[in-house]
Amino acid sequence: MTAPRDSDPGESEPDAEQVYETMDPLEPYTTGELASILDASKRVVRGLLDALAGEQRVRKKKPESERVIWIREPPKHRCGKCGGEFEVKYVHPIFQAVQFCPKCGTQLRTE
């Protein structure tokens, strides 16, 4: 595992979408962990995570005054028939696929 680099204006930094896509839904991450994965500075990653938290795409938890944990929210889905929104909870790879709308019962997927 490589240490996060200091900000270098000659190298490109990740954008918010890259940070978001790096995170697995409902998996906790520290700023340093994501900075290391993305080979980016903690300062840049923290700013992008704060922006994602402002858009409610990630959740920010502070279990200690000096420690922040970031959690990517699960994607929202919308039923084409009733318009109801719902989340898919990732508890197991086999059981994470939604077959029916939880609001109206419309079949969403045929596999």
Buried (B, 14 or more C-beta within 10 A) or exposed (E): EEEBEEEEEEEEBBEBEEBBEBBEBBEBBBBBBBBBBBEBBBBBBBBBBBBBBEEEBBBEEEEEEEEBBBBBBBEEBEBEEEEEEBBBEBEEEEEEEBEEBEEEEEEBEEE
